[in-house]
Amino acid sequence: MLTLHHLEYSQSYRVLWLLEELGATYELKVYERDKQTRLAPADYKAVSPLGTSPVITDGDLNLAETSTIFDYILDQYPESPLRPAPHSAARTDYLFWFHAAQGSMMPMMLMSIVFQMLETRSPRLIRPLIKTVLGKASSAMVKPRMKLLLDKAEADLAATGWFAGDALSAADMMLSYPLESADSKGLLKNDYPNCRAWVQRIKQVSSYQSAKQKDGRPSAVFEM
């Protein structure tokens, strides 16, 4: 049986949502973060040596990386509408956003968090200098890149309210983590009403709500 090894406050929530939407049979094993380091505990690292989330096991298979896990699971449900068929009108939008979620948006969100951590955890005497340097790096790269992505997301959502076609797809699920994180940080507040409406829309999906009940925790705060 497929087992989702679910680290609290992590990206594996998206896999939990996918399994719920598919009505899949699976086992859920939840791991709590170390209270001091906020990293994965030893028993989780025994399954995922890098300590990153998500990871699944299925018989002898041990598989990590969100997009890889999504493709592996969706391959077992070829009739699912969550992945638009090749040559369908929504296919290219699906492919773009499915991969942009991890390949473009998540790195910008992660870099922003790393900058914040470096600033708050640096020695007090050099903190102003660190803040200035990281602020310039953020203004030169992170913020402009994130703005381009959010501008495109806002424009693409204007058509149907979804990222690939006129209904929920796996691309929406992949984007849920970075866009919910962006929303929680106030990045969608003023200029992105379609994105904010989308965030509220996915929260009303029954499988999202059932996954949240099984997760049993508040919406993820961006952690790795």
C-alpha positions, -999 to 999 in steps of 0.1 A, spaced: 0 0 0 11 35 -7 21 54 24 25 92 26 51 102 52 37 135 62 59 160 79 39 187 97 39 222 83 54 210 50 49 206 13 35 171 17 1 186 23 -3 188 -14 2 151 -18 -24 145 9 -48 167 -10 -41 148 -43 -48 114 -26 -80 127 -12 -92 141 -45 -85 108 -63 -102 88 -36 -71 67 -33 -64 40 -8 -33 50 13 -18 51 47 -9 84 63 20 86 87 24 120 104 58 132 118 63 161 141 92 185 137 119 188 162 108 215 186 142 231 188 155 229 152 122 228 134 138 201 112 125 166 105 129 140 133 153 111 131 125 86 122 115 107 93 150 110 80 152 72 81 127 73 53 139 105 37 176 108 42 177 144 32 149 152 57 129 169 30 92 166 24 73 150 8 82 114 5 61 83 -2 67 46 0 49 20 -21 61 -15 -15 99 -14 -21 96 20 -37 108 51 -19 101 83 -38 107 120 -30 101 154 -47 66 167 -50 62 168 -88 77 133 -91 53 120 -66 24 137 -83 33 121 -116 38 87 -101 3 88 -84 -15 103 -114 0 76 -137 -20 51 -116 -52 71 -124 -50 77 -162 -87 86 -164 -84 114 -139 -93 149 -152 -66 163 -129 -41 160 -157 -54 174 -190 -49 150 -219 -21 155 -244 -32 178 -273 -61 192 -252 -65 230 -251 -55 231 -214 -24 209 -217 2 236 -223 -12 258 -194 -11 227 -172 25 218 -181 37 254 -176 21 259 -142 27 224 -129 64 229 -134 66 266 -127 52 260 -92 84 241 -81 108 253 -107 102 291 -105 78 301 -77 90 279 -49 127 289 -52 117 326 -49 96 319 -18 124 298 -3 151 325 -10 129 351 7 126 329 38 163 322 38 171 359 36 147 366 65 163 339 86 198 352 79 188 386 89 170 377 122 196 351 132 227 372 125 247 388 153 231 421 164 261 442 156 262 432 119 224 429 115 220 463 98 246 455 73 231 420 66 197 436 62 210 461 37 229 435 16 200 410 16 175 438 9 194 448 -23 196 411 -34 159 407 -28 151 439 -47 173 430 -76 162 394 -81 135 379 -58 109 406 -59 110 413 -97 109 376 -105 80 369 -81 61 399 -95 64 385 -131 51 351 -119 22 367 -99 13 390 -128 11 360 -151 -9 340 -126 -33 369 -122 -38 372 -159 -42 335 -165 -68 331 -137 -90 358 -153 -103 334 -179 -118 305 -158 -106 310 -123 -83 279 -126 -48 275 -139 -54 248 -165 -89 247 -181 -122 254 -164 -118 231 -134 -94 220 -107 -62 203 -120 -30 190 -105 -14 223 -115 -37 241 -91 -27 216 -64 10 222 -70 6 260 -69 -14 259 -36 16 258 -14 36 288 -29 5 309 -35 -10 303 0 24 312 14 25 343 -7 -10 352 4 -1 347 41 29 371 36 6 398 21 21 395 -14 -14 392 -29 -30 419 -9 -33 448 -33 -27 439 -70 -39 403 -73 -76 399 -67 -79 368 -90 -51 351 -71 -67 359 -37 -101 346 -50 -84 314 -62 -68 308 -28 -103 310 -12 -117 288 -40 -94 259 -34 -101 260 3 -138 253 -5 -129 221 -25 -142 191 -5 -110 171 -10 -90 201 3 -112 202 34 -110 165 40 -72 166 37 -71 194 61 -91 174 86 -67 145 83 -37 168 86 -52 183 117 -31 214 117 -34 250 106 -24 260 70 13 255 64 37 282 73 65 281 47 90 255 60 111 229 43 
